[in-house]
């Protein structure tokens, strides 16, 4: 991987680390049918959440710093 590749990888990893740190995960809503009795249908919305631990953002950030250091240290 060339110099620019390492720099781009470092920037991407740092951006992912910042997103993981500030967002602390992501969530989505699912809709389930609770009762389905002929013409009567009752649905419920349920929020699903996946949390990202702090160590994940720290590992991504460290990887980004290392990739930037490698990219800046290479010649050519």
C-alpha positions as CSV (number, residue, x, y, z in Angstrom):
1,X,0.0,0.0,0.0
2,X,1.4,3.4,-1.0
3,X,1.7,6.5,1.1
4,X,-1.7,7.9,0.1
5,X,-3.4,4.6,0.8
6,X,-2.2,4.6,4.4
7,X,-3.2,8.3,4.9
8,X,-6.7,7.6,3.5
9,X,-7.0,4.5,5.7
10,X,-6.0,6.5,8.7
11,X,-8.5,9.2,8.0
12,X,-11.3,6.7,7.5
13,X,-10.5,4.9,10.7
14,X,-10.4,8.1,12.7
15,X,-13.8,9.1,11.2
16,X,-15.2,5.8,12.1
17,X,-13.8,6.1,15.6
18,X,-15.4,9.5,16.1
19,X,-18.7,8.2,14.9
20,X,-18.6,5.2,17.2
21,X,-17.6,7.4,20.1
22,X,-20.3,10.0,19.7
23,X,-23.2,7.8,18.4
24,X,-22.6,5.0,20.8
25,X,-24.4,2.5,18.5
26,X,-27.3,2.5,16.2
27,X,-31.0,1.6,16.4
28,X,-33.9,0.7,14.2
29,X,-37.6,0.1,14.6
30,X,-39.4,-3.2,13.8
31,X,-43.1,-3.6,13.4
32,X,-44.7,-6.8,14.7
33,X,-48.3,-8.1,14.3
34,X,-49.5,-8.8,17.8
35,X,-53.1,-9.9,17.0
36,X,-54.4,-11.0,13.6
37,X,-58.0,-12.2,14.0
38,X,-59.8,-11.7,10.7
39,X,-60.5,-8.0,10.1
40,X,-58.9,-7.1,13.4
41,X,-55.1,-6.6,13.3
42,X,-53.0,-5.0,16.0
43,X,-49.4,-4.2,15.5
44,X,-46.7,-3.0,17.8
45,X,-43.4,-1.1,17.1
46,X,-40.3,-2.2,18.9
47,X,-37.0,-0.4,18.9
48,X,-33.9,-2.6,18.4
49,X,-30.6,-1.2,19.5
50,X,-27.0,-2.3,19.0
51,X,-24.5,-0.5,21.3
52,X,-20.8,0.0,20.4
53,X,-18.5,-0.3,23.4
54,X,-16.0,2.5,24.2
55,X,-13.1,0.1,23.5
56,X,-14.2,-0.3,19.9
57,X,-13.9,3.4,19.2
58,X,-10.5,3.5,21.0
59,X,-9.2,0.6,18.9
60,X,-10.4,2.3,15.7
61,X,-8.8,5.6,16.8
62,X,-5.5,3.9,17.6
63,X,-5.5,2.1,14.3
64,X,-6.1,5.4,12.5
65,X,-3.3,7.1,14.3
66,X,-0.9,4.2,13.4
67,X,-2.0,4.2,9.8
68,X,-1.5,8.0,9.5
69,X,2.0,7.7,11.1
70,X,2.9,4.9,8.7
71,X,1.6,7.0,5.7
72,X,3.4,10.2,6.8
73,X,6.7,8.3,7.5
74,X,6.8,6.6,4.0
75,X,8.7,8.3,1.2
76,X,7.2,8.4,-2.3
